[in-house]
Amino acid sequence: MSAPTTGASVLDVVTSIPEDEEHRLVPRSCALARTLAVLFVAAVVTVDPVGLVPTGPARWTVMTVVAIVAAVAALRRRVIVDRLTGALFGALLLSLFVAACFGADRLYAWIGTPDRRLGWFAWCLFGLVFVCGQSLRDALDRRTVVRGAAVASVALGVWCAFERAGWSLLDESFAGHRAGGPFGQPAYVGAAAALLAPLALALACDRLDSRLWRAIGFTGACGGAAALLLSQTRGAWVGAVVAAGVWSIRHPSLVRRRWREVVLGGVAVAVLFAVTPLGGRATSAFDFGGGTTRGRFDDWSVGARVVEHHPVLGLGPEGYRVVFPQYVGADYVRRHGTEVVPDRAHNGIIDVAASGGVLAGGLYAALLAVLVLCAWRALRSGDPLVVGVAVAVLAYVVQQQFLFPLNEIDPLFWIVAGMLVVTTRSERLFGVRVPVMVPAVLVVCGVFAFEMGAREVQADRLLRRAAGAPAATGLRDADHATRLRPDSIRTWYVAARIAARGPALTDVDAAVARVERGLRESPRDPALRQLDADLLTERAVRSGLAGDRARARTVVDADLVDAPNDPGLWLDRAEIARLDGDAATERAARSRADALQPERPSTAIPEKS
C-alpha cells in the first residue's frame, strides 16, 4: 500500500487501509494505550527504599523497559506521524548525535550520568514515546492513557500528603517543608503535578466515561493540585497559571457564565496563600536581590555564557556539568556556594542549546512552539480530554523554562504531546512502514536495559549498605558495586569515600586508586576531580614526602585552571604551599578561598574525610 498523501486526514488514512490490515492495526492500539497508561503509574510509584538513591535506578529501569515495550508495540505496524514535528525531532536527534560525538564527556553524553540519565539514548526514547502518543488515534485509546495519568496523579497527591504529615518511604527533608514526593525533589513533583493534574481533571469532566473513573479523575485532580501546592515549586505554579489563563482566553463565554465559581475559586486560593507559608513562597519570587530567584537568574547567565562559548556543537548531552566550574564567576560562588555543582542550565531551551549548540536549541524551541500552537487550537475543542491534553502540554512547557528536561517525567510529556499532535494536525499526518529489524533491535535494547538496570539496582543497594557499615565490610560492599556497574561514577565516588575512612596512609592510597578509576570513565567530572585533589593533598600531609607534595601540587594546579573559583581547591593549594614552606603562596591561596566563602573564613585546611 502506498503512503498516504500529506493532505490526507487521519480518518482517510485509516479507512484507506485494507480490511485485513486494519484488523491487525486497531486492536493493537488498545494494548499500546494500556502499556502507556502503566508507564504513567510506574513513573510515579516506582521507588527502591533500600537503595542509596531510592528514586533513581529502579525507576529508570522500569520506565525504560515499559517505554521500549510500548515502542515495539507501536512500530510493529504502519506508523502514522506528523510531518513537521517529526522533522524537527529528527533534526534535533541528529544535532545532539553530532554533539555527543564531540562532547565534553564521551561516555555520559550517550548513556547519561547516574543522576540525570539524559544522554543521547534518552532523547531517542523521548522520540519513540512521542511516536507512540501519535499512534493513539482513537478516543478510547486516549481515554485509557488519561486514566493512567489520573491514577498516577492520585498516587502523587497521596504520597505528598502523607509526607507533609510526617510519613514517607523516603528519608528526605527540604527547606520550607517542601514535599519531595516519590521523586525526592520538590521541583520534580511540581513538574509532574503540572502535567498530571489537568489530565485527571479532564477525565473527571468526561461525561462519556463511567462514574467510577470520573471519581478517580476528580480525586486525581485534587491530588495533583495538592502536590503542586505542597511542592512549593514556583516555576510549576507559573506553568499552571499560564495554562489556566490561556484556557480562559479561549473560553470567554464559559468564564462569563461561571464567573461566580471563578471568583469563589480565586478567593479561596488567595485565602489559602494568605494564611499559609505558600504566600511567603510566592512573594519571595520577587526578591531579585537574593534567594532562589536570584539563583535562577544566575544559572541562566552561566548557561548563556556556556552557549556563547560553544555555539556550534555545544558540550554534548551531560557536558554542562564538566565545564560549569570553568565558567562560573566568583560572585556566583559567594552567593550560592559550591556544595552542589549545577549540572543543568535550569531552562529547557538553554539546557538543550548547551548540550547541542545554538542549532539544537533553536530546533527544540521550534518544536515546543509547534506544540504550543497545537495546544492553542485544541483548547477550542468540545472534548474535555483533548482540552486536558492541551492544558497539560502548555503547563509543562512553561514550567520547563524554569527547570530542564527530566528523564523521569519527559517521557510522559512526549506521550501527551503526541496525543495532542494527532488530534490537532490530522491533515498533516503521513504513514511510514518501519523495517522489521527496528522492533527486533528495540527488543534487544530492552533486554540489555533491563539487565543493566537490575545490576544498578543491586549496586545501589550495596552502596546504601556500605555507607552505614564498618570500614572493612563497607568497602567490600562498595567494591562489589563497582564490579556490578564499573561504568558508574557514583559507585567509584562512594567506594573512594568509604576507603578514605581508614586512618592509615594505605587507606588514602586505596581511596585515590578508586577515584582515579572513576576518572577513567569521566576524566573531567567535577566531583571526582575535587575528591582526587583532596585525597592527594591529604596524602601529602600524612606522608610529608616531597614526591607526594609535587603530585598533589600538579593535580590541584591543573584543577584550578578548570575551576578557578573553587574555594576547596584554593584551600588544598594553601595547604600544599604550607608544606612547601612557601608562606606567600599560602597566604594568597587562603585569602582567595576566604574571598570566595566569606561566611566560612579559613584558619587551617579543613579535615578531609
C-alpha positions as CSV (number, residue, x, y, z in Angstrom):
1,M,0.0,0.0,0.0
2,S,1.4,3.4,-0.9
3,A,1.9,6.0,1.8
4,P,-1.0,8.5,2.2
5,T,-0.5,12.0,0.9
6,T,0.3,14.8,3.2
7,G,-3.1,16.4,3.0
8,A,-5.0,13.2,4.0
9,S,-6.8,13.3,7.2
10,V,-6.3,10.6,9.8
11,L,-9.8,9.2,9.0
12,D,-8.9,9.0,5.3
13,V,-5.7,7.2,6.3
14,V,-7.4,4.6,8.4
15,T,-10.3,4.0,6.0
16,S,-7.8,3.6,3.1
17,I,-6.2,0.6,4.9
18,P,-7.4,-2.8,3.6
19,E,-9.7,-4.6,6.0
20,D,-7.3,-7.3,6.9
21,E,-4.5,-4.8,7.7
22,E,-7.0,-2.6,9.6
23,H,-7.9,-5.7,11.7
24,R,-4.2,-6.0,12.6
25,L,-3.8,-2.3,13.5
26,V,-6.8,-1.2,15.5
27,P,-6.8,-3.9,18.3
28,R,-3.1,-3.4,18.8
29,S,-3.6,0.3,19.6
30,C,-5.6,-0.6,22.7
31,A,-2.7,-2.7,24.0
32,L,-0.4,0.2,23.3
33,A,-2.6,2.5,25.2
34,R,-2.7,0.2,28.2
35,T,1.1,0.0,28.2
36,L,1.4,3.7,28.1
37,A,-1.1,4.0,31.0
38,V,1.1,1.7,33.0
39,L,4.1,3.9,32.2
40,F,2.4,6.9,33.8
41,V,1.7,5.0,37.0
42,A,5.2,3.4,37.1
43,A,6.8,6.8,36.7
44,V,5.3,7.9,40.0
45,V,5.2,4.9,42.2
46,T,8.4,3.1,41.4
47,V,11.0,3.7,44.1
48,D,13.5,1.5,45.9
49,P,13.6,2.5,49.6
50,V,16.6,0.3,50.4
51,G,18.8,1.9,47.7
52,L,21.3,4.7,48.2
53,V,19.2,6.7,45.7
54,P,15.7,5.4,46.1
55,T,14.3,7.5,43.2
56,G,17.0,6.6,40.6
57,P,17.9,3.1,39.3
58,A,14.6,1.3,39.9
59,R,12.5,4.0,38.3
60,W,14.9,4.3,35.3
61,T,14.8,0.5,34.8
62,V,11.1,0.1,34.9
63,M,10.3,3.2,32.8
64,T,12.9,2.4,30.1
65,V,11.7,-1.2,29.8
66,V,8.0,-0.3,29.7
67,A,8.6,2.5,27.2
68,I,10.5,0.1,24.9
69,V,7.7,-2.4,25.1
70,A,5.3,0.3,24.1
71,A,7.6,1.4,21.2
72,V,7.8,-2.2,20.0
73,A,4.0,-2.5,20.0
74,A,3.7,0.8,18.1
75,L,6.4,0.1,15.5
76,R,5.2,-3.4,14.6
77,R,2.6,-1.8,12.3
78,R,2.4,1.1,10.0
79,V,3.3,4.3,11.9
80,I,1.4,7.5,11.2
81,V,3.2,10.6,12.4
82,D,3.1,14.4,11.9
83,R,5.5,15.6,9.2
84,L,6.6,18.9,10.8
85,T,7.1,17.7,14.4
86,G,8.7,14.5,13.1
87,A,11.2,16.5,11.0
88,L,12.0,18.8,13.9
89,F,12.5,16.0,16.4
90,G,14.6,14.0,13.8
91,A,16.8,17.1,13.2
92,L,17.2,17.6,17.0
93,L,18.3,14.0,17.4
94,L,20.8,14.3,14.6
95,S,22.2,17.6,16.1
96,L,22.5,16.0,19.5
97,F,24.2,12.9,18.0
98,V,26.9,15.0,16.4
99,A,27.3,17.0,19.6
100,A,27.6,13.7,21.6
101,C,30.4,12.5,19.2
102,F,32.5,15.5,20.1
103,G,31.0,16.0,23.6
104,A,32.9,17.0,26.8
105,D,32.0,13.7,28.4
106,R,32.4,11.0,25.8
107,L,30.7,8.2,27.8
108,Y,27.9,10.0,29.6
109,A,27.0,12.0,26.5
110,W,25.4,8.7,25.3
111,I,24.1,6.9,28.4
112,G,23.7,9.9,30.8
113,T,25.1,10.3,34.3
114,P,23.7,8.2,37.2
115,D,21.9,11.3,38.5
116,R,20.3,12.8,35.4
117,R,20.4,9.9,32.8
118,L,19.8,12.3,30.0
119,G,22.3,11.2,27.4
120,W,21.6,10.9,23.7
121,F,19.8,7.5,24.1
122,A,17.3,9.1,26.5
123,W,16.4,11.6,23.8
124,C,15.9,8.7,21.4
125,L,13.5,7.2,23.9
126,F,11.6,10.5,24.1
127,G,11.2,10.4,20.3
128,L,9.9,6.8,20.5
129,V,7.2,7.6,23.0
130,F,6.3,10.7,21.0
131,V,5.6,8.4,18.1
132,C,3.6,6.1,20.5
133,G,1.5,9.1,21.6
134,Q,0.7,9.9,17.9
135,S,-0.3,6.3,17.4
136,L,-3.3,6.8,19.7
137,R,-5.8,7.9,17.1
138,D,-8.9,6.5,18.8
139,A,-10.7,8.4,21.6
140,L,-10.9,5.2,23.6
141,D,-7.1,4.8,23.5
142,R,-6.6,8.4,24.6
143,R,-9.0,7.9,27.4
144,T,-7.1,4.8,28.6
145,V,-3.9,6.8,28.8
146,V,-5.6,9.6,30.6
147,R,-7.0,7.1,33.1
148,G,-3.4,6.0,33.8
149,A,-2.4,9.7,34.3
150,A,-5.3,10.2,36.7
151,V,-4.2,7.1,38.8
152,A,-0.7,8.5,38.8
153,S,-1.9,11.9,40.0
154,V,-3.8,10.2,42.8
155,A,-0.7,8.4,43.9
156,L,1.4,11.6,43.7
157,G,-1.1,13.6,45.8
158,V,-1.5,10.9,48.4
159,W,2.3,10.5,48.7
160,C,2.9,14.2,49.1
161,A,0.1,14.5,51.7
162,F,1.5,11.7,53.8
163,E,5.0,13.2,53.5
164,R,3.6,16.5,54.7
165,A,2.0,14.7,57.7
166,G,5.4,13.2,58.6
167,W,5.2,9.7,56.9
168,S,7.2,8.9,53.9
169,L,9.1,5.9,52.4
170,L,12.0,8.2,51.6
171,D,14.0,9.9,54.3
172,E,14.1,13.3,52.7
173,S,13.6,16.8,54.0
174,F,13.6,20.1,52.3
175,A,13.7,23.7,53.4
176,G,10.3,25.3,54.0
177,H,8.7,21.8,54.4
178,R,8.6,21.4,50.6
179,A,7.3,18.0,49.5
180,G,9.8,15.9,47.5
181,G,7.3,13.2,47.0
182,P,8.2,9.9,45.2
183,F,10.8,11.8,43.1
184,G,12.8,13.1,46.1
185,Q,12.9,16.6,44.5
186,P,10.2,19.3,45.0
187,A,10.8,20.7,41.6
188,Y,10.2,17.3,40.0
189,V,6.9,17.0,42.0
190,G,5.8,20.4,40.7
191,A,6.6,19.4,37.1
192,A,4.8,16.1,37.4
193,A,1.7,17.7,39.0
194,A,1.6,20.4,36.3
195,L,1.4,17.6,33.7
196,L,-0.9,15.1,35.5
197,A,-3.5,17.3,37.3
198,P,-5.0,18.7,34.0
199,L,-5.3,15.2,32.6
200,A,-7.0,14.0,35.8
201,L,-9.4,17.0,35.7
202,A,-10.2,16.2,32.1
203,L,-11.2,12.7,33.0
204,A,-13.4,14.0,35.7
205,C,-15.2,16.1,33.2
206,D,-15.6,13.4,30.6
207,R,-19.3,12.5,30.5
208,L,-18.6,9.5,28.3
209,D,-16.7,7.7,31.0
210,S,-18.1,5.8,33.9
211,R,-18.8,7.3,37.3
212,L,-16.0,5.4,38.9
213,W,-13.4,6.7,36.5
214,R,-14.8,10.2,36.7
215,A,-14.5,10.0,40.5
216,I,-10.9,8.8,40.2
217,G,-10.3,11.7,37.8
218,F,-11.7,14.1,40.4
219,T,-9.5,12.6,43.1
220,G,-6.5,12.8,40.9
221,A,-7.2,16.4,40.1
222,C,-7.3,17.2,43.8
223,G,-4.3,15.1,44.5
224,G,-2.3,16.8,41.7
225,A,-3.3,20.2,42.9
226,A,-2.3,19.3,46.4
227,A,1.1,18.1,45.2
228,L,1.5,21.2,43.1
229,L,1.0,23.4,46.2
230,L,3.0,21.2,48.6
231,S,6.0,21.1,46.3
232,Q,6.1,25.0,46.5
233,T,7.7,24.9,43.1
234,R,7.1,28.4,41.7
235,G,8.0,27.5,38.1
236,A,5.3,24.9,38.1
237,W,2.9,27.4,39.6
238,V,3.7,29.8,36.8
239,G,3.0,27.0,34.3
240,A,-0.3,26.1,35.8
241,V,-1.4,29.8,36.0
242,V,-0.4,30.5,32.4
243,A,-2.2,27.4,31.1
244,A,-5.3,28.3,33.0
245,G,-5.2,31.8,31.7
246,V,-4.8,30.7,28.1
247,W,-7.7,28.3,28.6
248,S,-9.9,31.2,29.9
249,I,-9.0,33.3,26.9
250,R,-10.1,30.5,24.6
251,H,-13.4,30.1,26.5
252,P,-14.5,33.6,27.5
253,S,-18.2,32.7,27.3
254,L,-17.8,29.8,29.7
255,V,-15.9,32.0,32.1
256,R,-18.6,34.6,31.9
257,R,-21.3,32.0,32.6
258,R,-19.3,30.6,35.5
259,W,-18.0,33.9,36.9
260,R,-19.3,33.2,40.4
261,E,-17.3,29.9,40.5
262,V,-14.2,31.6,39.1
263,V,-14.4,34.4,41.7
264,L,-15.0,31.9,44.5
265,G,-12.1,29.8,43.4
266,G,-9.8,32.8,43.2
267,V,-10.8,34.0,46.6
268,A,-10.2,30.5,48.1
269,V,-6.7,30.4,46.5
270,A,-5.9,33.9,47.8
271,V,-7.0,33.0,51.3
272,L,-5.0,29.8,51.2
273,F,-1.9,31.7,50.2
274,A,-2.5,34.4,52.8
275,V,-2.9,32.1,55.8
276,T,-0.2,29.5,54.9
277,P,3.6,29.7,54.1
278,L,2.6,29.4,50.4
279,G,2.1,33.2,50.4
280,G,5.7,33.9,51.5
281,R,7.0,31.4,49.0
282,A,5.1,33.2,46.2
283,T,6.1,36.7,47.2
284,S,9.8,35.7,47.6
285,A,9.8,35.2,43.8
286,F,10.0,39.0,43.5
287,D,13.1,39.2,45.7
288,F,15.6,39.7,42.9
289,G,18.4,40.6,45.2
290,G,18.9,37.1,46.6
291,G,17.4,33.7,47.3
292,T,16.4,31.2,44.7
293,T,15.1,33.8,42.2
294,R,18.4,35.4,42.0
295,G,19.9,31.9,41.8
296,R,17.8,31.2,38.8
297,F,18.9,34.3,37.0
298,D,22.5,33.4,37.9
299,D,22.0,29.9,36.4
300,W,20.6,31.4,33.2
301,S,23.5,33.7,33.0
302,V,26.1,30.9,33.3
303,G,24.1,28.8,30.8
304,A,24.0,31.6,28.3
305,R,27.8,32.1,28.7
306,V,28.4,28.4,28.0
307,V,26.3,28.6,24.9
308,E,28.1,31.8,23.8
309,H,31.5,30.0,24.1
310,H,30.2,26.7,22.4
311,P,27.6,27.9,19.9
312,V,28.2,25.3,17.2
313,L,28.1,21.9,18.9
314,G,27.6,22.8,22.5
315,L,29.1,20.4,25.0
316,G,27.2,17.3,24.2
317,P,24.5,15.9,26.5
318,E,25.6,15.8,30.1
319,G,28.6,18.0,29.3
320,Y,27.3,21.1,31.1
321,R,28.5,19.9,34.5
322,V,32.1,19.4,33.5
323,V,32.6,23.0,32.3
324,F,30.3,24.7,34.8
325,P,33.2,25.3,37.3
326,Q,35.2,26.9,34.5
327,Y,32.5,29.5,33.6
328,V,31.0,30.2,37.0
329,G,32.1,33.6,38.4
330,A,33.3,34.5,41.9
331,D,30.0,36.3,42.7
332,Y,28.0,33.2,41.9
333,V,30.2,31.1,44.2
334,R,30.0,33.7,47.0
335,R,26.2,33.8,46.8
336,H,25.4,30.1,46.3
337,G,28.5,28.2,47.4
338,T,29.9,25.1,45.9
339,E,28.2,22.3,47.9
340,V,26.3,21.5,44.8
341,V,27.7,21.8,41.3
342,P,24.8,22.6,38.9
343,D,24.7,20.1,36.0
344,R,21.8,21.8,34.2
345,A,21.1,25.3,33.0
346,H,17.6,25.5,34.6
347,N,15.9,26.5,31.4
348,G,14.8,23.9,28.9
349,I,15.9,25.8,25.7
350,I,19.2,27.0,27.2
351,D,19.9,23.5,28.5
352,V,19.4,21.9,25.1
353,A,21.5,24.7,23.5
354,A,24.3,24.0,25.9
355,S,24.1,20.3,25.0
356,G,23.9,20.6,21.2
357,G,24.7,24.2,20.3
358,V,22.5,27.0,19.0
359,L,21.0,24.9,16.3
360,A,19.8,22.2,18.7
361,G,18.4,24.9,21.0
362,G,16.6,26.5,18.1
363,L,15.2,23.2,16.9
364,Y,13.9,22.4,20.4
365,A,12.4,25.9,20.7
366,A,10.6,25.4,17.4
367,L,9.3,22.0,18.5
368,L,7.9,23.5,21.7
369,A,6.4,26.4,19.7
370,V,4.6,24.0,17.4
371,L,3.2,22.2,20.5
372,V,2.0,25.4,22.0
373,L,0.3,26.3,18.7
374,C,-1.3,22.9,18.7
375,A,-2.5,23.4,22.3
376,W,-4.0,26.8,21.3
377,R,-6.0,25.1,18.6
378,A,-7.0,22.2,20.8
379,L,-8.4,24.4,23.6
380,R,-11.4,25.2,21.4
381,S,-12.3,21.5,21.3
382,G,-15.5,20.3,22.9
383,D,-13.8,17.1,24.0
384,P,-12.6,17.6,27.6
385,L,-9.9,15.0,27.1
386,V,-8.4,17.0,24.2
387,V,-8.7,20.2,26.2
388,G,-7.0,18.5,29.2
389,V,-4.1,17.3,27.0
390,A,-3.7,20.8,25.6
391,V,-3.6,22.4,29.1
392,A,-1.1,19.8,30.4
393,V,1.2,20.5,27.4
394,L,1.0,24.2,28.0
395,A,1.7,24.0,31.7
396,Y,4.6,21.6,31.3
397,V,6.3,23.6,28.5
398,V,6.1,26.8,30.6
399,Q,7.4,25.2,33.8
400,Q,10.3,23.6,31.9
401,Q,11.7,27.1,31.2
402,F,12.4,27.3,34.9
403,L,13.8,23.7,35.2
404,F,15.1,21.4,32.4
405,P,14.2,18.2,30.6
406,L,13.7,15.3,33.0
407,N,14.3,11.7,32.3
408,E,11.8,10.8,35.0
409,I,8.9,12.9,33.6
410,D,9.6,13.9,30.0
411,P,8.7,10.5,28.6
412,L,5.2,11.2,29.9
413,F,5.2,14.7,28.5
414,W,6.1,13.4,25.0
415,I,3.3,10.8,25.1
416,V,0.8,13.6,25.9
417,A,2.4,15.8,23.2
418,G,2.0,13.0,20.7
419,M,-1.7,12.7,21.6
420,L,-2.1,16.5,21.1
421,V,-0.4,16.5,17.7
422,V,-2.5,13.6,16.3
423,T,-5.8,15.4,17.3
424,T,-4.9,18.9,16.0
425,R,-2.7,18.2,12.9
426,S,-4.6,15.2,11.4
427,E,-4.4,16.8,8.0
428,R,-0.6,16.8,8.2
429,L,0.0,13.2,9.0
430,F,1.8,10.7,6.9
431,G,2.4,7.0,7.1
432,V,5.8,5.2,7.4
433,R,6.5,1.5,7.3
434,V,9.1,0.6,9.8
435,P,11.6,-2.1,8.8
436,V,11.0,-5.3,10.8
437,M,14.6,-5.1,12.1
438,V,13.7,-1.9,14.1
439,P,11.4,-3.6,16.6
440,A,13.8,-6.5,16.9
441,V,16.7,-4.1,17.7
442,L,14.4,-2.5,20.3
443,V,13.7,-5.8,21.9
444,V,17.5,-6.4,22.3
445,C,17.9,-2.9,23.7
446,G,15.1,-3.6,26.2
447,V,16.7,-6.8,27.4
448,F,20.0,-5.0,27.7
449,A,18.4,-2.1,29.6
450,F,16.7,-4.5,32.0
451,E,19.9,-6.4,32.7
452,M,22.0,-3.2,33.3
453,G,19.2,-1.7,35.3
454,A,18.9,-4.7,37.5
455,R,22.7,-4.7,38.1
456,E,22.5,-1.0,39.0
457,V,19.6,-1.6,41.4
458,Q,21.8,-4.2,43.2
459,A,24.8,-1.9,43.2
460,D,22.7,0.9,44.6
461,R,21.6,-1.3,47.4
462,L,25.1,-2.3,48.1
463,L,26.2,1.3,48.3
464,R,23.4,2.1,50.8
465,R,24.5,-0.8,53.0
466,A,28.2,0.1,52.6
467,A,27.5,3.7,53.8
468,G,26.4,2.5,57.2
469,A,28.7,-0.5,57.6
470,P,32.1,-0.7,59.3
471,A,35.0,0.3,57.1
472,A,36.1,-3.2,56.0
473,T,32.6,-4.5,55.4
474,G,31.5,-1.3,53.8
475,L,34.5,-1.2,51.4
476,R,33.8,-4.8,50.4
477,D,30.2,-4.0,49.5
478,A,31.2,-0.8,47.7
479,D,33.8,-2.7,45.6
480,H,31.2,-5.2,44.7
481,A,29.0,-2.3,43.5
482,T,31.9,-1.1,41.3
483,R,32.2,-4.5,39.7
484,L,28.4,-4.6,39.0
485,R,28.5,-1.2,37.3
486,P,32.1,-0.2,36.6
487,D,30.8,2.5,34.2
488,S,29.1,4.4,37.0
489,I,31.0,7.3,38.6
490,R,28.7,7.1,41.6
491,T,30.0,3.7,42.6
492,W,33.6,4.8,42.3
493,Y,33.0,8.0,44.2
494,V,31.2,6.2,47.1
495,A,33.8,3.5,47.2
496,A,36.6,6.1,47.4
497,R,34.9,7.9,50.3
498,I,34.4,4.7,52.2
499,A,38.1,3.7,51.6
500,A,39.2,7.1,52.9
501,R,37.6,6.4,56.3
502,G,40.6,4.4,57.5
503,P,43.4,6.1,59.4
504,A,46.3,4.5,57.6
505,L,48.2,6.0,54.7
506,T,47.3,2.9,52.7
507,D,43.6,3.8,53.1
508,V,44.3,7.1,51.4
509,D,46.1,5.2,48.6
510,A,43.1,2.8,48.3
511,A,40.7,5.8,48.0
512,V,42.9,7.5,45.4
513,A,43.0,4.3,43.3
514,R,39.2,4.2,43.3
515,V,38.8,7.9,42.4
516,E,41.3,7.6,39.6
517,R,39.5,4.5,38.3
518,G,36.3,6.6,38.2
519,L,38.1,9.4,36.4
520,R,38.9,6.9,33.6
521,E,35.1,6.8,33.0
522,S,34.6,10.5,33.2
523,P,38.0,12.4,33.2
524,R,36.5,15.8,33.8
525,D,33.8,15.1,36.4
526,P,34.0,17.9,38.9
527,A,33.1,15.8,42.0
528,L,35.7,13.2,41.3
529,R,38.3,15.8,40.5
530,Q,37.7,17.6,43.7
531,L,37.8,14.4,45.7
532,D,41.0,13.4,44.0
533,A,42.6,16.8,44.8
534,D,41.5,16.5,48.5
535,L,42.9,12.9,48.8
536,L,46.2,13.7,47.2
537,T,46.6,16.7,49.5
538,E,45.7,14.6,52.5
539,R,48.4,12.0,51.4
540,A,51.0,14.8,51.2
541,V,50.1,16.0,54.7
542,R,50.3,12.5,56.2
543,S,53.5,11.4,54.4
544,G,55.4,14.6,54.3
545,L,57.2,13.4,51.2
546,A,58.3,15.8,48.5
547,G,57.1,13.5,45.8
548,D,53.6,13.4,47.2
549,R,53.6,17.2,47.5
550,A,54.7,17.5,43.9
551,R,51.9,15.2,42.7
552,A,49.3,17.0,44.7
553,R,50.5,20.3,43.5
554,T,50.3,19.3,39.9
555,V,46.8,17.9,40.2
556,V,45.5,20.9,42.2
557,D,47.0,23.5,39.8
558,A,45.5,21.7,36.8
559,D,42.1,21.6,38.5
560,L,42.3,25.3,39.3
561,V,42.7,26.1,35.6
562,D,39.3,24.5,35.0
563,A,37.7,25.7,38.3
564,P,39.4,29.0,39.2
565,N,36.7,29.9,41.7
566,D,36.5,26.7,43.8
567,P,37.4,27.6,47.4
568,G,38.0,23.9,48.2
569,L,40.8,23.8,45.6
570,W,42.3,27.0,46.9
571,L,42.4,25.5,50.4
572,D,44.2,22.5,49.1
573,R,46.6,24.8,47.3
574,A,47.2,26.7,50.5
575,E,48.0,23.5,52.4
576,I,50.4,22.3,49.8
577,A,52.2,25.7,50.0
578,R,52.4,25.4,53.7
579,L,54.0,22.0,53.4
580,D,56.4,23.5,50.9
581,G,57.3,26.4,53.3
582,D,56.0,28.9,50.8
583,A,54.3,31.4,53.1
584,A,53.5,34.0,50.4
585,T,51.7,31.4,48.2
586,E,49.9,30.0,51.2
587,R,48.6,33.5,52.3
588,A,47.5,34.3,48.7
589,A,45.7,31.0,48.3
590,R,44.0,31.2,51.7
591,S,42.9,34.8,51.0
592,R,41.4,33.7,47.7
593,A,39.5,30.9,49.5
594,D,38.2,33.3,52.1
595,A,37.1,35.8,49.5
596,L,35.0,33.0,47.8
597,Q,33.4,31.9,51.0
598,P,33.3,34.9,53.3
599,E,30.9,33.2,55.8
600,R,33.5,30.4,56.4
601,P,36.9,32.0,56.9
602,S,39.8,29.5,57.0
603,T,42.4,29.4,59.6
604,A,43.6,25.9,58.6
605,I,42.7,23.4,55.9
606,P,39.6,21.5,56.8
607,E,39.9,17.9,57.8
608,K,39.4,15.5,54.9
609,S,37.2,12.5,55.4
